[in-house]
């Protein structure tokens, strides 16, 4: 009997097929109405949207039940605070390292030097204003928890759920049925994740095919220097910086980690959404990496909201690129300002929609770069956003692993087992009755 193809391999094959189909449509069928209306904006769009909705459907209930289950499992508010502080500081550290690496590589390579200024003159961009920092803190507490859940506001959901779970602990024995119920519901939601993952290959094919049929690889060519530097730094950060931190602080094998994260990275790349990937990241952290639910349930959704490594890298490279295009010398002070702004902005804009371009506009304004220059990079931003999201979820899982290791909340046996947590097939109830 031939060996079954693993889910990760299936996803990679379908992703490659989607890239090929999308690129061919972009090159040879971009003006054919039937193909665009019924295939790209019809079949591909519908299947991709259904898959994204299925993933988003899981996020709020999974985060809620998992977080209640995890906090009740910790049983100590002091430990929860310690885990939160560790995670926060590590996320800030990786963001600072990410943008420092981005600026350093960009200064050495010099993307944007000798750029055709006629493209600048024709470009227009209007930046949305960033919300005041005071409003961000005010918005942490939901005035209406039901609205927060309906809108999927992760910071408000995390705040309310933590408060609720802590109060469950405070009422002692009377709260045990709630904790046990959350544990059972969390187990059910994990099974729902398994079922949704069965549709992953075809969903990812549709998403990739639609993206590349609309964007096309030809979009990259005029901006090749910028695109190549961002992609290179993203790769260096994911396979270099984060893996060094895993080895030094987490004392785990980075190669084992990367192998087990492949499916999560592919999901993130296809969906371009850290929040939509939360169910897959959370499942992988617990079932594949061996992180205890009490740690994973808190750090993963927290990281999906506040971790901005990929965005910080884009900001660093974009700043140097636009400065070179306009012939502006920022100097050491300017670059240090960019680093500081990126770290602070990742806190101040956490959970804000369209955060990447808002943060970039804030940085440009602070160092005196023309904000309309952002329009130059928007053509390739969709493809780079896919890569950024893959790096962000890698950082979420890496920090979760490091924090869990420091708290002795990780099963190294599970981490080192290459087959742990594989999702290959889901057995439906009563299916055995059909057997001869």
Helices and strands as residue ranges (DSSP letters): H 7-28, H 33-34, I 35-44, H 45-74, H 77-109, H 118-121, H 133-138, H 145-151, H 154-170, G 172-175, H 176-197, H 200-214, H 218-221, H 224-236, I 237-241, H 242-245, I 246-250, H 254-271, H 274-283, I 284-288, H 293-306, H 309-326, H 331-348, H 355-367, G 371-373, H 374-406, H 412-416, G 431-434
